[in-house]
Amino acid sequence: MESAKKSKQLNETDACFIEALRNGNNRICHKFFYEEIGGILHKIRMDVFRGGIDLDELVSELYLYLSQDNWAKLAGFDGKNGCRLRTWMIPVAWRYFMSIRERLLNAENTDDYLYAVGDSANDDLRIQIAIDVNAVLSRMPNQRYAEIIRLLLIEGYASQDVADMLDLRVENIYNLKHRAINQFIELYGQR
């Protein structure tokens, strides 16, 4: 029942990729890793490993990581609010490869290099996330929602402070925040 409900939420292409991964369909798995998320892996290859690791090795590592415990990691993807598998894979892949970069590079005296690469990759990821978030905020049909997200989640103001700024009650801020986040997630999933 749970998996039937979950598959109804999934994009048809994403459901096909997940089924292919779990069942070992080589042709569709290849398409997923080299076409669907190939751009993500190439960016990681260049930013984290400065091109020093083959794309095939990254694909193998990610495949092994995702397949652990009978593909348990994929169980975390539910396609909620229109989120696509390739979008979900961005932070999953970045976090995983950042956590194993030293092992993959396996070179002597690379501490300074690794820290510089890690900082650079983290900075690049933060910049890309900021660009994505700002793009979605600017596209939100309700700019009051965008302002509430900006004040509460980006600038870190307390709910009471935001209520005072916008001349609202705190209860209204909580309600608007909930709606704003839902609208943001819906728009972000469309990217």
Buried (B, 14 or more C-beta within 10 A) or exposed (E): EEEEEBBEBBBEBBBBBBEBBBEEBEEBBEBBBBEBBBEBBBBBBBBBBBEBBEBEEBBEBBEEBBBEEEEEBBEEBEBEBBBBBBBBBBEBBBEBBBEEBEEBBEEEEBEEEBEEBBEEBBEBBEEEEEEBBEEBBEBBEEEEBBBBBBBBBEEEBEBEBBBEEBEBEBEBBEEBBEEBBEBBBBBBBEE
